[in-house]
Amino acid sequence: MARANLGSRRSCEEIIAAGRVAVNGRVAKLGDKADPDTDRIEVDGRPLFAAASPSAHEPFVYIALNKPRGVISSLEDELEEGRTTVRDLIQIEGVGHIYPVGRLDKPSEGLVLMTNDGALAHRLTHPRYEHEKVYEVTVEGHIADAVLEQWRRGVMLDGRITAPAPIEVLERGHDVTRLRVILREGRKRQIRRVAAALGHPVRRLIRLSIGPLELGDLPSGQWRYLTEKEVGRLQRRAAEEPTRRGAARATRRNGKDHHADASA
């Protein structure tokens, strides 16, 4: 529901607890699992993505944000610690609920897509579609070729091997190595956890692109509206059929890691 831009996780839990959500005709309870691609999910009697879409007088909005380090990828600080959120950085009027498509953790930087288009957000973040995301990653130490090859092939996390990941060495020194990493899956803090498991903790992580959308030279902390061409490219990419590998992986997970792109 949060991925469909219906609200924050806390507010979505409140909606479920109030009995306003049904899955395949039965009232859902907190902790129930459902897949929007195969289950009929309704909120207040309306299909999930229809309920999450803006009203007729509110157009779809698509925004690219360069998230700085220290900002959280949420609409509100649920811990109430005074943390800055991505929504705090986008000060515009006349636009209701816009949400981040996927997440970057607090220490990470780079491209975040913000929109009120719940259907697009779902297609871009669901693991069955394997949409490509590119990161520039600086890790500690000089990574040996054998270690890089292990990362490329896959590393065991939570009892499962990570999907193959193309990795290019941008700069390799004695103290740090700078890499270009491409992911098509999004386990929680995946890049950081893999790098740490291989003995090279992440020092800096920047997301450069989400599918066809690129960060470009957008300054840190700034945002811009997507162009019509960029929106069109995203919509065409989102309309593609799921990959066989992604569909199989999503089925095996049985709902785990579906909540967001949390790879960084």
N, C-alpha and C positions, 0 to 999 in steps of 0.2 A: 504493500500500500504506500509506503514511503517512497519507493522507487517510482510509483505511478504519480507522484507529486500530490498526494492527498493530504500531506501534513508531515510533521516531524514524527519520529518513532513513538515518542510519548503520546502525542495526540492520536496517532493511529491505534495505539493500545487502548486508549480511552474509548475510541469509536467501537472497537471490537468488544470491549467489556460492556458497553451499553447495548449490545445485541443488535447493532445496526448492520452487521456484515453477515452475508450468507454465502456458503460455498456449495454449489450444486443443490441449492434449494434448502440447505440446512444451516441453522444459525451457527456461526463460527465461535470458537472460544479461543482465548489466549493460548498460544502454543500450537494451535492447529497448523498443518502444512497444506499449502495449495500452490499450484503452478498456473499462472495466468494464461499460459499457452494451451493447457489441457483441461483446466477446471473453469466452471462458470462462477465467477466471483461478482457479487453485487453489494453495493453500499446504498442503504436507504432505498432498495428496490431498483437501483440503476446499475448497469454494468460498470465495473471498476473504472475503466478509463474514460467512460462518459461522465461518471461522477467526478473524476479528477480533472476533467478538461475545463477551461475557462468558460464563463457564460458567453452568450452570443455577442454582448457588447464589449467583451474583453478579448482582444486578439492574441494569438500566440506570440510569444516573445522568445528570442534566442540571443543569448549574451555569452561572450567569451571573457573570462576573467583570468588574470595572471595572479594566482594566489601567492601571497608572501609566506615565508616561514613564520610559524606562530599563530596563524589564523586557522580556525577549525572549519571543516566542510559541513556545517550544519546551519539551519535557519535560526536556531536559538542555542544559547549556552545552557544545556539541560542540567549541568552541575552548578549553575549559578555562581560561577567563579569570576565573572567579569571578563571572560574571554571574548575576543573579537571573532565574529562569524563572517562567512563569505557574504551573507545578506547585508551585513553592516557596511560592506564596501560598495554596495550598489545602491546609491541614493537616487531613486527615480520615483516620480509620482504617476498615478494613473495605472499602475500595474499591481495586480494583487499578488497571488502566490506564485513565486518562481523558486525553483529548487535546483540544487546541484545534481547533475547527472553523474553518478558515481562519486567517489570520495578520494581526497588526498589527505593523509594524516597530518597532524599539526606541524611536524618538523619539515614536511615536504613542500615543494613549491611548484608553480607552473600552471598549466592550462586546466581550467574548470569550466565546463559548459553549464550554463544556467538557463532554465526554460520552464514554461508552464504547460508544455506539450507532454502529457503523461505517456501517451502511446509511443512517441519517439524515445523518451527516456527509457522506457521498458525495453524496447528493441535494442538500444545501444548498450545496455548494461547486462542483459540476460546472458549467461555463459554459453547457451547453445548457439549463439550467433558468432562468437569468437571475434569480436571487433578488435582491430589492432590498436594498441596504444604504445607510443614511443617515449622513452625516458632517457635523460642524460644522468648518469649515476657516477658519483665520485666515491670511491671506496678506499679504505686504508690499505697501505702496503702495495707491493709489486706483485700482481697476480701472475702466477705461472700459466703457461699455455694449457697444461693438463687440467688445472683447476677451472679455467674458462671453458674447456671442452666439457667438463662435468656439468657446469652450469647450463651450457647449451643443450645437453642431452636431457637433463632433468635431475632434480634433487628431491629426496624424500622429505615431505612435510606432512605432518599429521597422518602418517600411514599411507600417503599417496604420493606418487612421483609427479612433480610439476611437468607441465607440457613443455615440449622443446621450445627454446627461446633463442632467436637470432641475437648475437651479441657482437658488437664491433668495438675494437679498442681505439679510442680517440687519442689517448695520451697515457703513457706508462712510465712512471718514474720510480724512484726508490721508496718514497714515502706514500704516494697515492697513485691510483690508477683511475682514469676517466673512461667511462664506457657509454655506448649507446645500446640500450636494451629494448627489445620489442616483445611485448606480451600480448597474448590472445586469451588469457584467462585472468581472473582477478581475485585470488585468495587474499585473505586479510594480511596486510603488510608483507606481501609475498617477496618483493625485492629485498627489503631489509632483512627478513628472516633467512632467505637463501644466502645472501651475502655474509651474514653473521655465521651461519652454519659452515660456510666455506672458509671462515677465518679472516674475512675482510669486511668489517662493519662499514656501513654506509656513513659517509661524512656529509654528502649533499645529494639531494634527489630532486630533479626537475622534470615535470611532464611536458613534453614538447608537442604531442599531438594526440587526438582522439579520432580514430578513423581518418577521414579526409580533412578534418579541421586541425589547423596548425596554430601554435602559439605565436609564431613570427616574432616581431620586434615589440610586442605589447609590453610596456613597462610594468614592473612589479607593482601590485596593488591597484592597477588600472583595469578598466573593462571597456568593451565596445560591443555594439550590436553586430551580429553576423550579417554579411551581405546576402542578397537573394541567391547568388550562386552558391555560397557556402551552405545555406539552408537546403537548397536543392540537392547538393551532394550528400548531405547527411540523410535526407529523406530517401534518396535512392539507395544509399548504403543500408539504411534501416529496413528497407523493403526486401532485401535479399533473403533467400531461404537459409535456415540454419545449416551449419556444416554438419556432416555426419559425426565427426569427432566431437564437436561441441554438444550435439544432441545426446550422444552416448554418455559423455561425461556428465552432463546435467542430469540425466536419468539416474546414473549411478550415485550421484550426490543425494538424490531424494530430498532436495530442498536446501541442503547445506550450501553456504556461500552464495546463495542466490540474492542476498539482500542488496548488494551493491558491488561496484567495482572498487575494491579496497586494496588494490595491489601495491599501493605505494604508501 
